[in-house]
């Protein structure tokens, strides 16, 4: 989500007809207080003022159509109050300061009348776009270097996030060192928006940097991935696409992380003028990142949420560019701060709930949104993503009804979606599906900034394909022959240099996991063995004490994006875990897809947290990390409708949670994150079972406290590891040396207490 790696407005009065359409009520209270009550999407916005100044402390009571009280509150220092999570419908009214206000409607996600999308032409630079509830979002139009709107039409892309997205100054000018554009300019957008603010314009696209509601100079109240994320994005797409300088009157969505996730919400509402989306490094579900396996992520996820809460504060406390823009005399930005103090309590929604409450999470889930997407999709990510996580390929199945989906996955980190092997295909996709034209070679400026966006140096950009195709139709046909699932292997082990962002080999598949995959089962056995057949009996024990494990695998002054980060991935020893090793592999074994660890397990406690680590142990005694899986045992009930032999899908609701009976064995399937790795001949496959911690560089866990007094027992015979093995992949590189493969640290192999 790139929230810590940065480079670097309420709505104006509307026409009375629009006010009537929105169900907006204006009333004078004793000729001293002016009241505005409006229905928003699943929310109600109230503001009070007196003699032009905010009226704070005014009591408000909200009633539904049956005249039942559904909420009370008082206006804040900005004279604002927002009621969140209000069901759509007509007949709502409120009393403000004891005075009854006119009836209004709360909006839903259905498309408004298209008259909303007309208005004065947008101009280069910072604009404000009116949403269906009257709130305005900041939107900065950026053009290819040296161009004006008169040079259009342009292939136009929108980047939509809550970072310093719409900060209006030019990253291109700043990076080129042009006079008057210093690198410390507070009105520069953040690096996390470089695709829209830097890369897009440098390769010939027009971009619109759209600021999420309740952040920066956008108006309204912030709600993390709430319902207005989708409706605001829809309204922006439809408004922008009508501009004369937008080619084909269609736009695309681009972005990584935050602006990758937002694309699913918008595309799920199917805006008529959205041509395609290209999300990079998203998550499949906020719960999957915030509570992997049902165990709260107290590391990156908690820190990222805290940053978003801070960013949503009104100026001067929120994003620094906002106050800088207000200081230029921007009164719209200043007025737009009114509702910022009424942000939805993100921690109340997500961070303090152990269970996945569907009413909170489903409306915020990329995987749920994806099922309604019909436009072409170019989806990319890393399988050791240290921020949003490696579980994002679960989105692929939700996109199964969309026939124009291309996915690229690779071992690596959050920013590895910027890799050269992906960038040129990203460029091809956007030209073909948004521009409706065949690609042209990337110019000098584009090559400069695409290379500059790389976290490592030394990789070569593949040539842009189809530039010599006889027609657009021919180029499009050729692109659509690309494999639906493209897997890049041993990213970092190419001739470009150790850890450099470049794959050694690749393979294409029609599905994930591949239809050609064979379920290969390894049974847990005595002396830490992974066996080809199930033993009749036996068990192994360990103590799931998270306090004995390092919190993360990050060394001091850690940079996950460096070519060779200083990982501190430590061994699990003694009774802290149980390890299991396969026999020596006699041939290369390539695993592609998620996996399942099926345990017959008992504990001396009523609940236990499980981490399973998959690794490769080499003949030289080195052990390379592949991936992990996590589960709190009380969430062992899984959804039989969507679970597979490879991928158990736990149901993380309170109603399905089951405590353990101490000493009684139960079946527990631990979902293991997706794998795309070739275990080499001569090596061994290893799994390590322990308390959570020490595997991930940015994720930490709020694990159950055991004080070393809990013992878990794994029973053999019914305990197994199931992997999707494919036989059609040939590794063309030598076994990666430690420190080469991106996102995959090494350590010296040390046997666990049970011998494995």
N, C-alpha and C positions, 0 to 999 in steps of 0.2 A: 504494500500500500504506500510505500515510499514516503510515509508521513514525516520521517525524521531526516529526509535527504532533500532539503529544499535548496534551489538556486535563489533562488531569491529569498441594493441597496435596497416608512410603509408607503404604499403606492401613492402616486399623485392623484389629484381629484379626477374622477372619471365622468364621462357624459351621463346624463340622467337615464338615458335608455339602457346603458350598460349596467348602471346601478340597479335598475329594476330587474334586469336579466339575472343578476347575481343574487338577488334577494337581499340586497344591502339596505340597512335601515339607518337613517340619520334623524336624530331627535334632539331638540334643544331642551335642556333641563333648567327650568327657572331662568332661562336666558343666560345662564352662566356656564354650564357644562355642555359641550357638544359630544354626542355619543355616536359611534359607528359600530354596528354589529353586522357581521357578514358570515355567510356560510362558506366554508372552504371544503376541500376534499377530506372527508372524515374528521373535520375539525370546525371550530367556531372561533372567529377572530373578533375581539372587542377592543376598542380604543376609546379613550376619553381625554378631552382637552378643555381648557378654560382660558379664554382670552389668548388663544394661540399657543399656550403652553400645556404640557402634559398634566393631566389631573390624576395624581397617584392616590391609592388607597380607596378607590371607589368600589363599593361592593356590587357584585354581579351574581345573579342566580339564573341558571339556564334550565328551561323547561322543554320537554318534548311535546309531541302533538296531543298526548293525553293529559297534558298539564302536570305531569309528574316531574319533580325536581331531579335532574340528572347531573348537576354540578354547581358548585359555588366557588367563589374566589374574589380576590380584590385586585385592582389594577396596580401594576408596578410603577417604578419611578418614571417610566416612559409613558405612563397612562395606558399600558397594554395588558391584555390577558388573553390567553389562548386555551380553549378546551380541546384536548386531543382525544382521539379514539371515539369520536361521536358517530353513531350509525347514520348513513345517508338517508335522506328523506325530507319530506315537507312538514310544515306545521310547527317548527321550532319557534320559540320566542324567549326573550330574556327580560329581566328587570335589572336596570342599571341605576344604582343610587336610589333604589326604591321606585323608580319610574318604569312602567311597562313599555317595552319596545315592540315595533311591528314584527309580524310573523315573517320568517325567512326559511330557506331550504338549506340543508347540508348536502354538498355535492358528492357524487360518486365518480368512478373512473370512466364513465361513458363519455364519448367524444362530444364536445360542445359544438355550437353552430360555427360554421366556417367563417362567419363574419368576424370572429375574434382574430383571425389571422391576417387581416388587412391593416394597413397603417402606413405611416411615413416610412420611406425606404430606410433600411439600415445603412450605416456609413462605416467606413474603415475606422477602426478604433472602438472605443467603449460605447455600447448602446444599452438600452433597457427595454426588455421585452415583456409585455403584459400577459400574465397567465389567466386562466379561466376564472379565478377567484379575485382578480384585480391586483394581485401581488406582482411585483416586477422583478425579473432576474437580470443580473448584469451579464452582458454578452459582448465579448471583444472580437471584432472581425479582423483577422490577420490575412494578408495577401502575400502571394509570392514576391520575393525580393524585387523591388523596383517597379512593381505593377500598381495600377490603380483600378478602381471598379470599372472604369471605362474599357479596360483591357479584357474584361470578362466575355463570355461566361467562364467560370472556373469549376473544376471538380471540387465540391465543397464538403468538408468533414467537420463534425462537431465533437469536441472533447468536453466532457461533462463531469465535474467533480466538485468537492468541497474544499480542495486545497486552494492555494493562491492562484486560481485558474484564470479569472478574468482581469487580473492586474494588467493594465493596458499597454505598458511599454514593451519594447521589442527585444526579445532574447537574441534574435538574429543580429540586430545592430550592436547589442552589447557584446556578444561573442566575437564579432568582427572588430571590436575596438573603435567603432566609429565615434567621432566627436559628439559629446553631449549624451553619451549612453554608457555611463560607468557601470561596472559590474556590481556595485553596491547600491544601485538604484532601488529604493523601496517599492517602486511601482513595476518591478519586473515580476513576471509569474514564476512559480516554483519549478524546480527541475522535474518534479513528478508529473508536470504537464508538458514536458518537452516534445511529445509527439505532436500536439496541436500547436504549441507555441514556437517550436524550432524546426523539427523534422518535416512536418507537413508543408509549411511554406517553402522550405528549402528544396523540396522535390517537386514543386509546381502546383501544390494544392492550396486552395483557400481554406482557412479553418475558422471556426467560431469557438472561442473558449467560453463555455457556459458555466456560470457560477451557481452551485446548488443553493436552493432556498435556505435562508437563515444564516448564510455565511458570506463573508466579504461584503461587497456592496449590493448583494441581492437582498430583497425584502423578505418578509415572512419569518416564520419560526422554524428552526432546524429540527428535523426528525430523521435519525439515522436510517436510511434506506426505507423510510416510511412511504405511504401511498402517493404523496406528492412527488416523490422521485420519478415515478413513472409518468404521472399526468403532466408535470412541468416539462419533462423531456419530450413528451408527445407534442405539447403546445409549441415548444421551441422548434422542433423539427418542422411542423406544419407552417410556422411563421417564417422561418428562414428559407425553406424550400421555395416560397413564392417570390423571392427576390429575383430581379432580372439578371443578376450576375451569377446565379447558381445554375450550372449546366444541367440540363434535363429536368430542372425543377425537382431534383431529388438529392438527398444528402446521405452521407454515411456517418457512422459513429466509430470513433477510435479511442484508444487510451489503454493504459496499463493500470492494474490494481483497482483503486477507487473508481477511476474513469473506465475501467474494464467491467467492473461489477455493475455500474449504473446502466450500461448498454442493454443488459438482459431485461431490466425493468421496463425500459422505454420500448424496446423491440417487442416485448411481450404484449403491449397494447396495440401493436400493429398500426403505427401511423402510416397513412396511405403514401406519403412522400418520403419514406425511409427506404433506401435502396439496399443497404447492407450494413453489417456490423463487424468489427474486428477487435474483440476483447483479448487483452493480454494479461496473464497472471491474475485471474480472478479467484474467488472462492466459490464453491458450489452452494454453501449455506453458512450463514453467520454462526450457527451453533457448531458447525464442524471446525471453524477456526477458533471461536471463543471458548468452546468446551470439547476438545477432541476426545472422543470416546466417553463423553459425559463428565470429563475431569476438567475443571475450570483452568483456562489458559491465563495464568497470572503474569506472563511475560509480555510478548509482543501485543497480543490482543488487548490486554488491560491498558497498556501504555498508549496504544493507538486510539482507543475509545476516549481516554483522558485528553489526548490531544484534540480530538474532534469536539469535545465539550468546551475546551478552551477556545478553539477557533470560532465557535459559534457565538461567543460573547459579543455584545455591541461594542463599537469603537468607543474609546481607544483600547479596550481590553482584548479584543479579538485579533484577527489577522492584521498584521502591521500595515499592509498596503491599503487597508480600508481608511485608516486615519489619514494616511498620506494623500489619498484621493480626495477625501473631504477637505483637506487643507488647500487643495487646488481650487476650491469653491464649488465642488459638486454637491448641490443641495439635495439631489435625488438620492445619492448614496447616504447622505446624512439622514434624510427622512426614512430611508429603508432600514435603519438600525432599530426602529421602534419596537418591532416584535422579536428582536434577537434574544432578549432576556427571557422569552417564553418558550425556549427550546424544549422539545420533548426530553424527559429525563432518561437519557440513554442507559444509564446504569440501572434505573428502575426497570427498564424494558428487558435488558439483556444480561447485564453483568452480575446481578445478584440472584438470578434464578438458576438453580442447579438443573432443573428439567427443561426440556425443549417444549415450551408452551406453544402449540400450533398457532393460536390466535396472534401471538407476538412474532413468531418466526416465519410463518408461511408467506405473509405479505412482504417479507423482506428477503426472500430466498431466491437467488439466481436459478437454482435448479427448478423451482416451481415456475418462475417466469419463462424459463427456456422452453417449456412444453407448448407455449403458445406462439413461439417465434416462427415466422414463415420466410423471412428474407435470408439471403446468403450469409453465412457465418464463417469467419476466419479466426479460429480459437487457438491460442498458444499458451504454454506454461511449462514450468519446471517441476520435476518430480521430487526435488528436495527443497522446494520453496520454503524459505525460512520465515516468511511473513504470513501470507494468506494460507500457506500450507500446500501439501502435495495431493490432497484429496479431490482437487478440482475436476479430474476426468469423469467424476460421477455425473457431470453435466451432459456428457456425450449421449447417454441413453435418453435423457429428456429431450434431446434434439433429434430423435430418431425419425420423426415425421417430416423433418426438413431435409430435402434431398440435396441441397446445396450447402453442405457443411464440410469444411476442411480443418482438421485438427493437427497441430504439430506439438509433440511433447519430447522432452529430453531430460536427461539428468542435469541438475543445476539449480540455480538460485532464482530469487524473485525477479531480478532484472535480466535474466538470460533470454527472455522473450525478445530482447533487443538484438539478438545474435545475427550476424551477417546471413547465416543460412535461412533465417526467418524474414529478415528485413526486405530482401528483394522480392520474395513471394507476397509479402504484405503489400508492397508497392504494386505488384502485378494485379492482385485481387482488387484493390481499390480502383485502379484504372478501369478494369474490366467490368466490375459490378456496380460501381458508383458513377464512374465517368462514361461508361458505355463506349469505350474506345480501347484500342490496343495500346499497350505500354510503349513509352519512348525511353531511350537511355537516360539514366540519371545524370544530371549535370555536375559540374565541379563543386558548386556550393552544396548540393545535396549529398554528394559523396563525402565532403568535408564534415558535415554535421552528423551524418549517419555514423561515420567512423568515430567522431568525437563523443557520441552517445554511448559507445561501448565501454563497459567496465574494465576491459583488458585491451591491450593493443597487440597487433600482430596477425589477426585473422584477415583473410581475403574475402571480399564480397563477391558472391557468384554473379555472373552477368545476368541482366534482366532478360527474361525470355520473351519470345513472341514479338519482338520489335520489328522483325522482318516478315512477319506473317502477312499473307496477301490481303487480309481483311480483318476487320474486328471480329466477324463471325468465326473466322478460322482460328484467331487467337483465343477466343472464348472457348471454342470446342477443345482446343489443345489443353487449356488450363483445367477444364472439367474432367479430363482424363487422369489428373493427379489422384493419388490414393486418398481416400477419405481420412484415414489415420496415417500420419507420417511420424515415425519414431526415429529420433536422432540418438545414436548410441555413443557412449564414451565421449561425451562432450568435454573437451579439455585434454584429450589424449591424441590430438592430431599433430601433424607436422608443423603446425603453427606455433607449438611450444606448450610446455606443461601448464595446464590450467587456463590456457587461452580459449576464449569462447568460440569453439569450433568443434564439430563432431568428427569422429573417426570413420563412421559408417552409418548407414541408415537403412530402414526397411519400411514398406508400405503395406497397409492392411485395410480391409473393408469395414472392420468393426473393432470394438474394444471391449473386452479382450478379443483377440482375433478368433474367428470361427475355426481356424486351424489349430488352435491351442488344445493341448491334451492335458487333462487334469492329472497331475502327478502328485501322488501322496507319499509323504514321509511320516512314519510313525515314531513317536517318542518312545525311547527305550532306556534300559538300564545303562549305567556308566556314561550317560550323556550321549547316547547314540540316536541318530535319525535312521530308521530302518525302512526297508522296502516292504516289509510285511509286519502285521501287528503282533506284538508280543502278547502272551496270554495273561501276564500279570506284572506287578511291580509298580513302584512309585518313586517320586523324587520330591523333596521338600526344599523350601527356601523361605526367607523372611522378607516380606514386602515393605521394607523400611526406607521411605524416600529420603530420610535424613542422611543416609549413608551414601547417596548419590549426589554428584555435582548437579546444580540446578540446570545448567545448560552445557553444551559442548564448545562454547566459545572461550578462546584464550583471552589474554589481556589485550586491550586496544584492538579488538577484533573487527575485521572488515570482511563480511561474508562474500563480498563481490570481488575481492582481490583474486589474482590468478592462483595464488596458493595461500589461503587464509591460515592463520595460526590456530587451528582447532585444538581443543583439549578434550578429546574423546577418550574417556578412561574406561578401563576394563571393569567388569562386574566380577567380583571375586568372593570366595568363601561362601557363606550362607546367604549373601545378598541377592542371589539369583540362581537360576538353573539354566545351564547351557546344553545344547544338543547339536551334534555334528554329524553330517552325512559321511558316508565312506568317500574315498577319493574319487572324484569324477573321472571317468575314462574318456569322455568327450565333452566338448563345449555344450553348455546347457543354457539356452536363452529363455528367460521368463518375461512375458509381456502381459501385464494386467494386474488387477488387485489379487490379493491372496487371503486365505483364511487359516487361522490357528484354532483348531477345534480341541478344546480342553475338557477333560473330566477332572474337575477341581473341587477341592474342599478347603475350607479355611477355618481357623479358630475364631475368626471375627464374623460379624454379621454383614460385612461388606469388605471388598478389597479392590484396589486399583492395579491394573495389569498393563505392563508395557512389554511388547515383544519386539525384539530387534532382529532384523535379517541382515546377515553379513556374509562375506566371502573370506575364508581362511586360505591363504596361499601356501605353497610348499616352503617358502622362506620364512614362515612364521608370522607374516604380516596379515592383518585382518582389515578388510575394507568395508565400510558402512554402505548398505544398500537402501534400507528404509525401516520404518517402524510402524507399529500399530498400537492402539490404546483402547482400553475399555474399563469402566467401573462395573464390577460384576453384577450389581443390582440392575443394570440395563441389559441383561443377557437375553431378554425376549426380543426376537427379531421379526421383521416384517416378512412373512413367508411369501407375500405376493411379488415382492421385488428382489428378495435375496436370491443369490445363486450359490453354486458350490464354491465359487471363488470369493464372493463378496457378500457376507452377512450384513444386513442393514438393521442395526438395533433400533428399537423404538424408545426414544428418550423421554417419554412422558411419565408423569407421576403415577398415572393409573397402571402402567405396565412395569413399573419398578418393583423388583422383588428382593427383599433382604435374603441373605444367606442364613441357613441354620448351621451354627458352628458344628463342625465335624461331619456334616452331611455333604456328600459329593453331588455336584450338579454339572450339567453340560453348559459350557461357556464358549461361544464362538467369538474370537477377537478379530475384528476387521483389520487387515494389513493394507497400508496405503499402496497405490499402484507401483509396479516395478517395470522397468525396461532395462534389462541388464543381462549380459552374457557371463555366466559363471564359467570359468575356464577349466579345461581339462587339467587334471593334477591338483585342483583346488577342492575345497569342501564347502558345502552350504551349511551355515550355522544359524540357529535361532537362540536368542538369549531372553529369558523371561525374568522380569524384575519389577520393582516399583518404578513409576515414571520418573524421568529425569536423566540428564546427561547425554541424550541422543541428539537434541536439536539445539542450534546455536542461539535462537531467539525465543523459542517457546519454553515457558516454565509452567509448572503445574501446582495447583492447590490440592495436593494429594491428601488422602486420609492419613491422619497421624497415628502411628502404631507404636512408637517408642520401642521398637524392636521386640514387642511382646506377641506379635501375630505370626503364625506359621501357615503357609499355604502348601497344600499337597497336590501334586499332579499324578493322576493315575494312568498307567500305561494300558495299552490295548485299545482304549477309546480316544486317546489323545493323538492328534495328527496335524500335520502341516499340508495344505493343499495349494499347489502352485500351478499356474497356467503356462505350460512349456510349449514353445513353438520350435519346429525343426527346420523351418524354411529360411532362417537368418544365418548368414555367414559373417563372423567377425573378421574383418580384414586387417585389424591392428594387433600388435602384440599386447599382452596383458598390461593394463595401465599401471604404471608405477604409482606408489603412494604419493599423493599430492597433485596428481594429474586430473583425475575426474572431478569435475565441478560438483560441489555439494556433497562429496563422498569422502569424508576424512578416513584416516587409517590409524591403527594402533597395533601394538604388539599383542599377539594372541596370548591370552592367559586363560587356562581352564577354569570354569566355575566350580563351585564346591562339589557338585555332583559328577564331575569329570568331563563335562562337555564344553 
